[in-house]
Amino acid sequence: MTNNDFLRRLRYALNIKDNTMIQIFKKGNMTVTREDVINYLKKDIDEGFKKLTNNDLIHFLDGLITHKRGKREDGTAVPQIKVTKNNLNNILLRKLRIALAFKSYDMINIFKLGRIEISEGELSALFRSEDHKNYKECGDKYVRVFLKGLTEYYRN
């Protein structure tokens, strides 16, 4: 799943408007125009398509956390996470969990809405650090199913 596809699906699931997306990017310390947002949301075969980098997507999710939950009370900056090809999906799920203030049972219910059963142990393995022995890499399937469940949750 590409970053642009993730952003499109998340935008649809949470019903986020263009102006709100611009504000969310701004809260994530990234300045974008309405045209940038529109180009991020286009499919890669469309004219004017603009590729969303991993860092840009992380900025958006950091902004979403601030948008949904407010600024950090202690005033510290968001810790920088080293993003690799292998851990990007884990980071995306973790940031969505924080932004939407979901507990483990909420996450499990969202996965159920997306038509997949996941145990609490499997879920916690997705949120562990990469060097932990029980760490599990999150595949695109989990992210797709989670976004599908999120759509069911917010749009039904």
Residue pairs with C-beta under 8 A, 6 or more apart in sequence:
1 140
1 143
1 144
2 44
2 51
2 52
3 51
3 52
3 53
3 54
3 56
3 57
4 40
4 41
4 42
4 43
4 44
4 49
4 51
4 52
6 57
6 92
6 143
6 147
7 40
7 41
7 52
7 57
7 60
8 41
9 144
9 147
9 151
10 16
10 96
10 147
10 150
11 21
11 41
12 151
13 147
13 150
13 151
13 153
13 154
13 155
14 150
14 154
15 154
15 155
16 24
18 34
18 37
18 38
19 34
20 67
21 32
21 37
21 60
22 32
22 33
22 34
22 37
23 63
23 67
24 60
24 63
24 64
24 67
25 31
25 32
25 37
25 59
25 60
25 63
26 32
26 63
27 62
27 63
27 64
27 66
27 67
28 58
28 59
28 60
28 61
28 62
28 63
28 64
28 66
29 59
29 62
29 63
30 56
30 59
30 60
30 63
32 40
36 50
38 48
39 48
39 49
39 50
40 50
40 52
42 48
42 49
42 50
43 49
44 51
54 83
54 88
55 83
57 92
58 81
58 83
58 91
58 95
61 92
61 95
61 96
61 99
62 78
62 95
64 95
64 96
64 99
65 78
65 95
65 98
65 99
67 99
68 99
68 100
68 101
69 98
69 99
69 101
72 78
81 91
83 91
86 130
86 137
87 130
87 137
89 137
89 138
89 139
89 140
89 142
89 143
90 126
90 127
90 137
90 138
92 138
92 143
93 107
93 126
93 127
93 138
93 142
93 143
93 146
94 126
94 127
96 102
96 146
96 150
97 107
97 127
100 106
102 110
104 120
104 123
104 124
107 118
107 123
107 146
108 118
108 119
108 120
108 123
109 149
109 153
110 146
110 149
110 150
110 153
111 117
111 118
111 123
111 142
111 145
111 146
111 149
112 149
113 148
113 149
113 150
113 152
113 153
114 144
114 145
114 146
114 147
114 148
114 149
114 150
114 152
115 145
115 148
115 149
116 142
116 145
118 142
122 136
124 134
125 134
125 135
125 136
126 136
126 138
126 142
128 134
128 135
128 136
129 135
